[in-house]
Amino acid sequence: MNKKYKCGDCSWQGKEDELEYDVTETCFGSDNIEICPKCGGYYIKVTFESENN
C-alpha cells in the first residue's frame, strides 16, 4: 500500500516529501506539524492506496 496525504481544506494530494512542516514547542519538546504546500492548511489526512491501482 502506498501512503498519500490529502488536505481537507483544498483537496491537494501528494506524498510525504511534498508536505511542509511547522515546528511547535510542546511540554514534551518540539513537534512537527504537517502543512499543505498549496494552501497552508493544517487539516492533513493520511490515505492508503493499493499498489495495483
PyMOL Python script that loads the backbone (N, CA, C, O; Angstrom):
from pymol import cmd

cmd.read_pdbstr("""\
ATOM      1  N   MET A   1       0.832  -1.189   0.000  1.00  0.00           N
ATOM      2  CA  MET A   1       0.000   0.000   0.000  1.00  0.00           C
ATOM      3  C   MET A   1       0.874   1.248   0.000  1.00  0.00           C
ATOM      4  O   MET A   1       1.912   1.307   0.659  1.00  0.00           O
ATOM      5  N   ASN A   2       0.430   2.221  -0.744  1.00  0.00           N
ATOM      6  CA  ASN A   2       1.131   3.499  -0.810  1.00  0.00           C
ATOM      7  C   ASN A   2       0.449   4.499   0.114  1.00  0.00           C
ATOM      8  O   ASN A   2      -0.776   4.617   0.122  1.00  0.00           O
ATOM      9  N   LYS A   3       1.250   5.214   0.887  1.00  0.00           N
ATOM     10  CA  LYS A   3       0.718   6.227   1.794  1.00  0.00           C
ATOM     11  C   LYS A   3       0.701   7.562   1.064  1.00  0.00           C
ATOM     12  O   LYS A   3       1.726   8.007   0.549  1.00  0.00           O
ATOM     13  N   LYS A   4      -0.467   8.199   1.022  1.00  0.00           N
ATOM     14  CA  LYS A   4      -0.614   9.521   0.416  1.00  0.00           C
ATOM     15  C   LYS A   4      -1.226  10.459   1.443  1.00  0.00           C
ATOM     16  O   LYS A   4      -1.854  10.025   2.409  1.00  0.00           O
ATOM     17  N   TYR A   5      -1.032  11.733   1.220  1.00  0.00           N
ATOM     18  CA  TYR A   5      -1.557  12.757   2.108  1.00  0.00           C
ATOM     19  C   TYR A   5      -2.537  13.619   1.334  1.00  0.00           C
ATOM     20  O   TYR A   5      -2.345  13.891   0.149  1.00  0.00           O
ATOM     21  N   LYS A   6      -3.594  14.047   2.021  1.00  0.00           N
ATOM     22  CA  LYS A   6      -4.633  14.854   1.385  1.00  0.00           C
ATOM     23  C   LYS A   6      -5.013  15.993   2.321  1.00  0.00           C
ATOM     24  O   LYS A   6      -5.179  15.796   3.525  1.00  0.00           O
ATOM     25  N   CYS A   7      -5.149  17.188   1.750  1.00  0.00           N
ATOM     26  CA  CYS A   7      -5.559  18.358   2.518  1.00  0.00           C
ATOM     27  C   CYS A   7      -7.079  18.397   2.586  1.00  0.00           C
ATOM     28  O   CYS A   7      -7.753  18.296   1.560  1.00  0.00           O
ATOM     29  N   GLY A   8      -7.614  18.541   3.779  1.00  0.00           N
ATOM     30  CA  GLY A   8      -9.050  18.628   3.955  1.00  0.00           C
ATOM     31  C   GLY A   8      -9.619  19.989   3.596  1.00  0.00           C
ATOM     32  O   GLY A   8     -10.835  20.139   3.479  1.00  0.00           O
ATOM     33  N   ASP A   9      -8.756  20.986   3.419  1.00  0.00           N
ATOM     34  CA  ASP A   9      -9.219  22.331   3.083  1.00  0.00           C
ATOM     35  C   ASP A   9      -9.303  22.559   1.572  1.00  0.00           C
ATOM     36  O   ASP A   9     -10.287  23.114   1.083  1.00  0.00           O
ATOM     37  N   CYS A  10      -8.261  22.127   0.822  1.00  0.00           N
ATOM     38  CA  CYS A  10      -8.232  22.433  -0.617  1.00  0.00           C
ATOM     39  C   CYS A  10      -8.181  21.185  -1.499  1.00  0.00           C
ATOM     40  O   CYS A  10      -8.125  21.308  -2.723  1.00  0.00           O
ATOM     41  N   SER A  11      -8.199  20.004  -0.918  1.00  0.00           N
ATOM     42  CA  SER A  11      -8.181  18.719  -1.638  1.00  0.00           C
ATOM     43  C   SER A  11      -6.863  18.426  -2.352  1.00  0.00           C
ATOM     44  O   SER A  11      -6.832  17.573  -3.240  1.00  0.00           O
ATOM     45  N   TRP A  12      -5.777  19.106  -1.991  1.00  0.00           N
ATOM     46  CA  TRP A  12      -4.460  18.772  -2.531  1.00  0.00           C
ATOM     47  C   TRP A  12      -4.122  17.345  -2.122  1.00  0.00           C
ATOM     48  O   TRP A  12      -4.474  16.919  -1.021  1.00  0.00           O
ATOM     49  N   GLN A  13      -3.443  16.597  -2.995  1.00  0.00           N
ATOM     50  CA  GLN A  13      -2.978  15.251  -2.684  1.00  0.00           C
ATOM     51  C   GLN A  13      -1.521  15.130  -3.076  1.00  0.00           C
ATOM     52  O   GLN A  13      -1.101  15.679  -4.095  1.00  0.00           O
ATOM     53  N   GLY A  14      -0.745  14.413  -2.274  1.00  0.00           N
ATOM     54  CA  GLY A  14       0.659  14.230  -2.606  1.00  0.00           C
ATOM     55  C   GLY A  14       1.344  13.291  -1.642  1.00  0.00           C
ATOM     56  O   GLY A  14       0.713  12.689  -0.772  1.00  0.00           O
ATOM     57  N   LYS A  15       2.652  13.177  -1.815  1.00  0.00           N
ATOM     58  CA  LYS A  15       3.470  12.304  -0.987  1.00  0.00           C
ATOM     59  C   LYS A  15       4.019  13.071   0.207  1.00  0.00           C
ATOM     60  O   LYS A  15       3.972  14.300   0.253  1.00  0.00           O
ATOM     61  N   GLU A  16       4.542  12.315   1.176  1.00  0.00           N
ATOM     62  CA  GLU A  16       5.045  12.918   2.406  1.00  0.00           C
ATOM     63  C   GLU A  16       6.163  13.926   2.146  1.00  0.00           C
ATOM     64  O   GLU A  16       6.241  14.947   2.829  1.00  0.00           O
ATOM     65  N   ASP A  17       7.023  13.655   1.175  1.00  0.00           N
ATOM     66  CA  ASP A  17       8.142  14.563   0.920  1.00  0.00           C
ATOM     67  C   ASP A  17       7.709  15.886   0.284  1.00  0.00           C
ATOM     68  O   ASP A  17       8.526  16.796   0.148  1.00  0.00           O
ATOM     69  N   GLU A  18       6.448  16.005  -0.103  1.00  0.00           N
ATOM     70  CA  GLU A  18       5.928  17.254  -0.662  1.00  0.00           C
ATOM     71  C   GLU A  18       5.339  18.168   0.414  1.00  0.00           C
ATOM     72  O   GLU A  18       5.112  19.351   0.162  1.00  0.00           O
ATOM     73  N   LEU A  19       5.089  17.630   1.607  1.00  0.00           N
ATOM     74  CA  LEU A  19       4.499  18.416   2.685  1.00  0.00           C
ATOM     75  C   LEU A  19       5.482  19.441   3.227  1.00  0.00           C
ATOM     76  O   LEU A  19       6.696  19.266   3.126  1.00  0.00           O
ATOM     77  N   GLU A  20       4.952  20.504   3.799  1.00  0.00           N
ATOM     78  CA  GLU A  20       5.752  21.467   4.542  1.00  0.00           C
ATOM     79  C   GLU A  20       5.473  21.229   6.024  1.00  0.00           C
ATOM     80  O   GLU A  20       4.455  20.634   6.377  1.00  0.00           O
ATOM     81  N   TYR A  21       6.368  21.689   6.886  1.00  0.00           N
ATOM     82  CA  TYR A  21       6.232  21.430   8.316  1.00  0.00           C
ATOM     83  C   TYR A  21       6.401  22.710   9.114  1.00  0.00           C
ATOM     84  O   TYR A  21       7.161  23.603   8.738  1.00  0.00           O
ATOM     85  N   ASP A  22       5.674  22.781  10.224  1.00  0.00           N
ATOM     86  CA  ASP A  22       5.789  23.861  11.192  1.00  0.00           C
ATOM     87  C   ASP A  22       6.246  23.224  12.497  1.00  0.00           C
ATOM     88  O   ASP A  22       5.635  22.258  12.954  1.00  0.00           O
ATOM     89  N   VAL A  23       7.307  23.745  13.105  1.00  0.00           N
ATOM     90  CA  VAL A  23       7.812  23.201  14.362  1.00  0.00           C
ATOM     91  C   VAL A  23       7.127  23.933  15.507  1.00  0.00           C
ATOM     92  O   VAL A  23       7.185  25.159  15.594  1.00  0.00           O
ATOM     93  N   THR A  24       6.481  23.176  16.380  1.00  0.00           N
ATOM     94  CA  THR A  24       5.746  23.728  17.510  1.00  0.00           C
ATOM     95  C   THR A  24       6.339  23.199  18.809  1.00  0.00           C
ATOM     96  O   THR A  24       6.581  21.999  18.941  1.00  0.00           O
ATOM     97  N   GLU A  25       6.570  24.083  19.759  1.00  0.00           N
ATOM     98  CA  GLU A  25       7.088  23.679  21.062  1.00  0.00           C
ATOM     99  C   GLU A  25       5.944  23.171  21.932  1.00  0.00           C
ATOM    100  O   GLU A  25       4.906  23.822  22.050  1.00  0.00           O
ATOM    101  N   THR A  26       6.142  22.004  22.540  1.00  0.00           N
ATOM    102  CA  THR A  26       5.159  21.433  23.458  1.00  0.00           C
ATOM    103  C   THR A  26       5.834  21.184  24.796  1.00  0.00           C
ATOM    104  O   THR A  26       7.038  21.399  24.930  1.00  0.00           O
ATOM    105  N   CYS A  27       5.080  20.739  25.779  1.00  0.00           N
ATOM    106  CA  CYS A  27       5.669  20.460  27.086  1.00  0.00           C
ATOM    107  C   CYS A  27       6.579  19.225  27.047  1.00  0.00           C
ATOM    108  O   CYS A  27       7.334  18.988  27.990  1.00  0.00           O
ATOM    109  N   PHE A  28       6.513  18.445  25.976  1.00  0.00           N
ATOM    110  CA  PHE A  28       7.362  17.264  25.828  1.00  0.00           C
ATOM    111  C   PHE A  28       8.504  17.500  24.845  1.00  0.00           C
ATOM    112  O   PHE A  28       9.206  16.554  24.490  1.00  0.00           O
ATOM    113  N   GLY A  29       8.704  18.726  24.402  1.00  0.00           N
ATOM    114  CA  GLY A  29       9.731  19.042  23.410  1.00  0.00           C
ATOM    115  C   GLY A  29       9.102  19.710  22.212  1.00  0.00           C
ATOM    116  O   GLY A  29       8.109  20.426  22.343  1.00  0.00           O
ATOM    117  N   SER A  30       9.673  19.482  21.044  1.00  0.00           N
ATOM    118  CA  SER A  30       9.119  20.086  19.833  1.00  0.00           C
ATOM    119  C   SER A  30       8.425  19.027  18.990  1.00  0.00           C
ATOM    120  O   SER A  30       8.747  17.841  19.065  1.00  0.00           O
ATOM    121  N   ASP A  31       7.476  19.473  18.193  1.00  0.00           N
ATOM    122  CA  ASP A  31       6.676  18.576  17.361  1.00  0.00           C
ATOM    123  C   ASP A  31       6.553  19.189  15.972  1.00  0.00           C
ATOM    124  O   ASP A  31       6.371  20.399  15.836  1.00  0.00           O
ATOM    125  N   ASN A  32       6.653  18.348  14.936  1.00  0.00           N
ATOM    126  CA  ASN A  32       6.478  18.807  13.558  1.00  0.00           C
ATOM    127  C   ASN A  32       5.020  18.654  13.155  1.00  0.00           C
ATOM    128  O   ASN A  32       4.456  17.564  13.256  1.00  0.00           O
ATOM    129  N   ILE A  33       4.411  19.737  12.701  1.00  0.00           N
ATOM    130  CA  ILE A  33       3.026  19.744  12.263  1.00  0.00           C
ATOM    131  C   ILE A  33       3.016  19.831  10.738  1.00  0.00           C
ATOM    132  O   ILE A  33       3.654  20.708  10.157  1.00  0.00           O
ATOM    133  N   GLU A  34       2.286  18.914  10.090  1.00  0.00           N
ATOM    134  CA  GLU A  34       2.205  18.915   8.630  1.00  0.00           C
ATOM    135  C   GLU A  34       1.371  20.095   8.135  1.00  0.00           C
ATOM    136  O   GLU A  34       0.329  20.418   8.707  1.00  0.00           O
ATOM    137  N   ILE A  35       1.846  20.733   7.063  1.00  0.00           N
ATOM    138  CA  ILE A  35       1.153  21.862   6.454  1.00  0.00           C
ATOM    139  C   ILE A  35       1.012  21.581   4.961  1.00  0.00           C
ATOM    140  O   ILE A  35       1.940  21.079   4.327  1.00  0.00           O
ATOM    141  N   CYS A  36      -0.147  21.905   4.407  1.00  0.00           N
ATOM    142  CA  CYS A  36      -0.385  21.752   2.975  1.00  0.00           C
ATOM    143  C   CYS A  36       0.503  22.726   2.195  1.00  0.00           C
ATOM    144  O   CYS A  36       0.514  23.919   2.496  1.00  0.00           O
ATOM    145  N   PRO A  37       1.251  22.235   1.194  1.00  0.00           N
ATOM    146  CA  PRO A  37       2.103  23.134   0.412  1.00  0.00           C
ATOM    147  C   PRO A  37       1.315  24.046  -0.532  1.00  0.00           C
ATOM    148  O   PRO A  37       1.853  25.042  -1.017  1.00  0.00           O
ATOM    149  N   LYS A  38       0.055  23.719  -0.795  1.00  0.00           N
ATOM    150  CA  LYS A  38      -0.761  24.515  -1.725  1.00  0.00           C
ATOM    151  C   LYS A  38      -1.472  25.675  -1.027  1.00  0.00           C
ATOM    152  O   LYS A  38      -1.384  26.818  -1.476  1.00  0.00           O
ATOM    153  N   CYS A  39      -2.185  25.380   0.086  1.00  0.00           N
ATOM    154  CA  CYS A  39      -2.992  26.424   0.730  1.00  0.00           C
ATOM    155  C   CYS A  39      -2.500  26.819   2.123  1.00  0.00           C
ATOM    156  O   CYS A  39      -2.977  27.804   2.686  1.00  0.00           O
ATOM    157  N   GLY A  40      -1.548  26.061   2.688  1.00  0.00           N
ATOM    158  CA  GLY A  40      -1.050  26.371   4.023  1.00  0.00           C
ATOM    159  C   GLY A  40      -1.936  25.849   5.136  1.00  0.00           C
ATOM    160  O   GLY A  40      -1.738  26.199   6.299  1.00  0.00           O
ATOM    161  N   GLY A  41      -2.920  25.009   4.795  1.00  0.00           N
ATOM    162  CA  GLY A  41      -3.835  24.467   5.793  1.00  0.00           C
ATOM    163  C   GLY A  41      -3.196  23.390   6.656  1.00  0.00           C
ATOM    164  O   GLY A  41      -2.233  22.738   6.255  1.00  0.00           O
ATOM    165  N   TYR A  42      -3.751  23.219   7.849  1.00  0.00           N
ATOM    166  CA  TYR A  42      -3.236  22.237   8.801  1.00  0.00           C
ATOM    167  C   TYR A  42      -4.055  20.947   8.821  1.00  0.00           C
ATOM    168  O   TYR A  42      -3.707  20.025   9.558  1.00  0.00           O
ATOM    169  N   TYR A  43      -5.126  20.850   8.040  1.00  0.00           N
ATOM    170  CA  TYR A  43      -6.009  19.685   8.065  1.00  0.00           C
ATOM    171  C   TYR A  43      -5.512  18.664   7.043  1.00  0.00           C
ATOM    172  O   TYR A  43      -6.048  18.573   5.938  1.00  0.00           O
ATOM    173  N   ILE A  44      -4.489  17.899   7.413  1.00  0.00           N
ATOM    174  CA  ILE A  44      -3.875  16.911   6.537  1.00  0.00           C
ATOM    175  C   ILE A  44      -4.317  15.522   6.978  1.00  0.00           C
ATOM    176  O   ILE A  44      -4.208  15.163   8.150  1.00  0.00           O
ATOM    177  N   LYS A  45      -4.820  14.744   6.015  1.00  0.00           N
ATOM    178  CA  LYS A  45      -5.257  13.374   6.282  1.00  0.00           C
ATOM    179  C   LYS A  45      -4.325  12.408   5.560  1.00  0.00           C
ATOM    180  O   LYS A  45      -3.820  12.712   4.480  1.00  0.00           O
ATOM    181  N   VAL A  46      -4.100  11.239   6.167  1.00  0.00           N
ATOM    182  CA  VAL A  46      -3.306  10.187   5.538  1.00  0.00           C
ATOM    183  C   VAL A  46      -4.265   9.203   4.893  1.00  0.00           C
ATOM    184  O   VAL A  46      -5.221   8.754   5.525  1.00  0.00           O
ATOM    185  N   THR A  47      -4.006   8.865   3.625  1.00  0.00           N
ATOM    186  CA  THR A  47      -4.816   7.872   2.927  1.00  0.00           C
ATOM    187  C   THR A  47      -3.893   6.773   2.426  1.00  0.00           C
ATOM    188  O   THR A  47      -2.700   6.997   2.220  1.00  0.00           O
ATOM    189  N   PHE A  48      -4.444   5.602   2.235  1.00  0.00           N
ATOM    190  CA  PHE A  48      -3.674   4.472   1.743  1.00  0.00           C
ATOM    191  C   PHE A  48      -4.290   3.991   0.444  1.00  0.00           C
ATOM    192  O   PHE A  48      -5.507   3.844   0.341  1.00  0.00           O
ATOM    193  N   GLU A  49      -3.443   3.745  -0.549  1.00  0.00           N
ATOM    194  CA  GLU A  49      -3.911   3.258  -1.840  1.00  0.00           C
ATOM    195  C   GLU A  49      -3.204   1.955  -2.159  1.00  0.00           C
ATOM    196  O   GLU A  49      -2.032   1.775  -1.828  1.00  0.00           O
ATOM    197  N   SER A  50      -3.914   1.057  -2.795  1.00  0.00           N
ATOM    198  CA  SER A  50      -3.342  -0.216  -3.210  1.00  0.00           C
ATOM    199  C   SER A  50      -2.304   0.020  -4.298  1.00  0.00           C
ATOM    200  O   SER A  50      -2.466   0.916  -5.126  1.00  0.00           O
ATOM    201  N   GLU A  51      -1.235  -0.779  -4.302  1.00  0.00           N
ATOM    202  CA  GLU A  51      -0.188  -0.641  -5.312  1.00  0.00           C
ATOM    203  C   GLU A  51      -0.661  -1.101  -6.679  1.00  0.00           C
ATOM    204  O   GLU A  51      -0.013  -0.795  -7.681  1.00  0.00           O
ATOM    205  N   ASN A  52      -1.771  -1.827  -6.752  1.00  0.00           N
ATOM    206  CA  ASN A  52      -2.284  -2.342  -8.015  1.00  0.00           C
ATOM    207  C   ASN A  52      -3.098  -1.317  -8.785  1.00  0.00           C
ATOM    208  O   ASN A  52      -3.474  -1.576  -9.928  1.00  0.00           O
ATOM    209  N   ASN A  53      -3.387  -0.141  -8.185  1.00  0.00           N
ATOM    210  CA  ASN A  53      -4.207   0.879  -8.860  1.00  0.00           C
ATOM    211  C   ASN A  53      -3.414   1.625  -9.885  1.00  0.00           C
ATOM    212  O   ASN A  53      -3.944   2.517 -10.546  1.00  0.00           O
TER     213      ASN A  53
END
""", "prot")
cmd.dss("prot")
cmd.show_as("cartoon", "prot")
cmd.util.cbc("prot")
cmd.orient("prot")
